[in-house]
Amino acid sequence: MRQNLSRLLLSATAVVLGVAFVAGTLLFSDGLTAGLADWVGRLDRGVDVDVSSIDALDDATVARVRALDGVRAAEILRTAAGVGLVGPDGRKISGTHFAVTVPRDPALRSYDVTSGRLPETTGEAVLDAETARERRIRVGDEIRVGGRSAAVPFRVVGVVDIEGSAVDVGTAVVGLTLADVRPLTDEPGSDRLVVAATSGATDLVPRVKAVTGGTVRTHRQLVDANLDVALGDLRQFQAGMLAFALVSVLVAAFVIANTFTIVLAQRSRESAMLRMLGASRRQLFAASLAESSAVGVLASVAGVLLGFGIAAAIGAVYGALTGGPATGPRLSLVSALVPVLTGTAVTVGAAVMPAWRASRVAPVQALSDAALHPGQGARRGRLFLGAAVLAAGVLVLALRASILVVVAGGAVTFLGLVLFGPVLVPAVIRAAAWPLAALAGRRPRGRRAAQRPAGAARPLARMARLVGLAVADAGRNPRRVASTAMALVIGIGLVSAFAVGARSVREGAARAIDARYGAAFLITSFGGDLPPELIGRLRAEPGLGTVALHFFHHDEALDADVTAADPALLARAQRPASGDIRALAAGGAVVRNIPGARPGGAVTVDGRELRVVAVLAKSPGRAEIFLTEGDFTAFYPNVRSDLAELEPATGVSTDAARSAIDRVLADYPAVDLQDRASFKEAQSRGIDQALGFVTALLALAVLISLIGVANTLTLSVVERTREHALLRALGLTTRQLRWLLAIEAMLVALAGAILGVAMGIGVIASAMGALSASNAGTASFHLVLPWNHLALILLGAAAAAVPASILPARRALRQPVVTSLTA
């Protein structure tokens, strides 16, 4: 092993990176679990009994609770989510914020006042310290707070430090009296009663429940419930991270298997001498596995150490995504042993077949030069099996039956690629070399293309010959080059699948917005529903021609989506198959996917017949019925609207209309205004962020794959020592040799990238078909290929392979030509 240490270094690097991802995920999870347990334990630290799930609490009920023996204090707390804030400068504080009741009793507060005092009467407020610092708000300034109605002014009387408290939710928090919080929200169950006990709370629980009803919990039960919710989100995040980590480990396994295949083959003469001296096949096999175990253990331990840095990076991403508490990595028995055992097991498992094949070589055969080129081709049986498995995988993907079937089809397809790779990968390399050779001036024709004197040809022709030579070198050992490319197929296949899926979902969402909304502007409410007085003020604006509330309800009896629509806006967004959409009025309906529906016919909603005025073209979605706003609210009076479409009046420019809307919305900071383009962008922003996050995670797998390319090229250079020396003696320059190895690395990487992109497209296309079928018509997914993104993936893989050829080239040029010829 000591003699082959440099050859195993890159393989060990692949193990280190794969294990580091696993270790980082586990270290992060252990650290966050401990941090969450500490954080949740400090929430509501003065609350001994908590009462929730009550529709309403009145002062009489609270008075009866306070009169119970063992009760030191009891107060009603209410939280209003999605409120809007306006600073002293008149500018809206961006984001969705919270208004909370400030407990009067210090024992029931989990935060402290840093300056000023607590609110004592209506119209007074305290603000969290971070928001006050960022917006330069001081005690005595006036802010405005709006929820379901116009913003109300409040005087800031204090600043509070909420970090680590029950109200630390990662956004601005304003503390008010109960009387001021209640008008901001009418959500049922918003009130909770918190009780501080004079002694043990266990005996107090049944007596409090007898007075209040609802859900009554002790502090310990409250902490356990909150921790369970918090850990539920963490478990989902951890499962996703571990899935990506296992992808990296799988890629590392291909690199390890390839490395040991080459290393053991290059050591065949040494093994033959040991066999002649009495060593058995079993002993050679055991020695190889012991070597792989040592590599696995050492690399895994290094991976755990690197995992601390990975854990810190994961923690930063998790904090940015969730706003959760910042915690550092924490080492436990699980986070220490699982990565080491995983890395060791994968390394040994990947080395089993190379070690077994090396132990099967006869001593006489091992002493010959032929032993240095093991498994150049592949057996016909394997190739036929690979072709059959690949065809079966493609067929399963074409079924689009369900997501589980798609996953199985993807796995079978990849297995087929692995088995059939020795034929497929060289063919793809030859195809990928065509553009390179065309740019250089001629088609590659194999090794004979490099036999003409280099000085007699033009530079482009010389490059063409280098391409031809690189194609021949890459195809010399099909099984090895296929194994190297397969490592890239995994990572790039997943990157491509997510890229295609994200673009398809984004384009689908944009189409859905265009088909649903026809107005120039849309307003949405952070707090749930749009204030009725706001809609009245907007409809009174002369610059606005249409203000249409968007109501939606799925009617289970009809199994149809019922929507309120403005006739003019609906006609702009949709095209009827028959009838006139603009004829929609009270007592009428526009329908889609209703069997037998026709203009002039009738459709029954809630026992009342409505006249069909238009039928929209069929689509893969559910049945749909569009009504006027008046009819909708009559049928479904409890359905609220959090979105409205606004259209400028005839002759009014969009800029003038926007100015009019902004003037009205200045009093409603919890309502957001967007034009249709920005609304689309907001809907797709989360998709783009998710794609960036996933791509960053999969980049590690691609990096490990490129290490595999460098590893294979480095070990192959050893086999070609005399060949490269001969080429240099015949006139191949140092620069040309570097280019030769760079082109070979590019071709192998490009072949893996092409197959990965093809597989990624196939898998995501199958998944979209399965989702469209399984959603029973509720959604339709259409494949959209981001050609520019896919082209960048291919070019990026080829470009990233060039640095992978630097070390192999340096090794090839290290020895003098004469020394290399006699090696």
Secondary structure as GFF3:
##gff-version 3
##sequence-region A 1 823
A	DSSP	alpha_helix	5	42	.	.	.	ID=ss1
A	DSSP	beta_strand	49	52	.	.	.	ID=ss2
A	DSSP	alpha_helix	59	66	.	.	.	ID=ss3
A	DSSP	beta_strand	71	86	.	.	.	ID=ss4
A	DSSP	beta_strand	92	101	.	.	.	ID=ss5
A	DSSP	three_ten_helix	106	108	.	.	.	ID=ss6
A	DSSP	beta_strand	112	116	.	.	.	ID=ss7
A	DSSP	beta_strand	124	128	.	.	.	ID=ss8
A	DSSP	alpha_helix	129	135	.	.	.	ID=ss9
A	DSSP	beta_strand	142	146	.	.	.	ID=ss10
A	DSSP	beta_strand	152	161	.	.	.	ID=ss11
A	DSSP	beta_strand	173	176	.	.	.	ID=ss12
A	DSSP	alpha_helix	178	181	.	.	.	ID=ss13
A	DSSP	three_ten_helix	182	184	.	.	.	ID=ss14
A	DSSP	beta_strand	191	197	.	.	.	ID=ss15
A	DSSP	alpha_helix	204	212	.	.	.	ID=ss16
A	DSSP	beta_strand	215	218	.	.	.	ID=ss17
A	DSSP	alpha_helix	219	266	.	.	.	ID=ss18
A	DSSP	alpha_helix	268	276	.	.	.	ID=ss19
A	DSSP	alpha_helix	281	322	.	.	.	ID=ss20
A	DSSP	alpha_helix	333	360	.	.	.	ID=ss21
A	DSSP	alpha_helix	363	366	.	.	.	ID=ss22
A	DSSP	three_ten_helix	369	372	.	.	.	ID=ss23
A	DSSP	alpha_helix	380	399	.	.	.	ID=ss24
A	DSSP	alpha_helix	403	440	.	.	.	ID=ss25
A	DSSP	three_ten_helix	447	450	.	.	.	ID=ss26
A	DSSP	three_ten_helix	454	456	.	.	.	ID=ss27
A	DSSP	alpha_helix	459	474	.	.	.	ID=ss28
A	DSSP	alpha_helix	478	516	.	.	.	ID=ss29
A	DSSP	beta_strand	521	525	.	.	.	ID=ss30
A	DSSP	alpha_helix	532	539	.	.	.	ID=ss31
A	DSSP	beta_strand	544	549	.	.	.	ID=ss32
A	DSSP	beta_strand	552	555	.	.	.	ID=ss33
A	DSSP	beta_strand	560	564	.	.	.	ID=ss34
A	DSSP	alpha_helix	567	573	.	.	.	ID=ss35
A	DSSP	beta_strand	576	579	.	.	.	ID=ss36
A	DSSP	three_ten_helix	581	583	.	.	.	ID=ss37
A	DSSP	beta_strand	588	592	.	.	.	ID=ss38
A	DSSP	beta_strand	602	605	.	.	.	ID=ss39
A	DSSP	beta_strand	608	616	.	.	.	ID=ss40
A	DSSP	beta_strand	623	627	.	.	.	ID=ss41
A	DSSP	alpha_helix	629	635	.	.	.	ID=ss42
A	DSSP	beta_strand	643	648	.	.	.	ID=ss43
A	DSSP	alpha_helix	654	665	.	.	.	ID=ss44
A	DSSP	beta_strand	671	675	.	.	.	ID=ss45
A	DSSP	alpha_helix	676	719	.	.	.	ID=ss46
A	DSSP	alpha_helix	721	729	.	.	.	ID=ss47
A	DSSP	alpha_helix	734	774	.	.	.	ID=ss48
A	DSSP	alpha_helix	787	804	.	.	.	ID=ss49
A	DSSP	alpha_helix	806	812	.	.	.	ID=ss50
A	DSSP	alpha_helix	817	821	.	.	.	ID=ss51
###
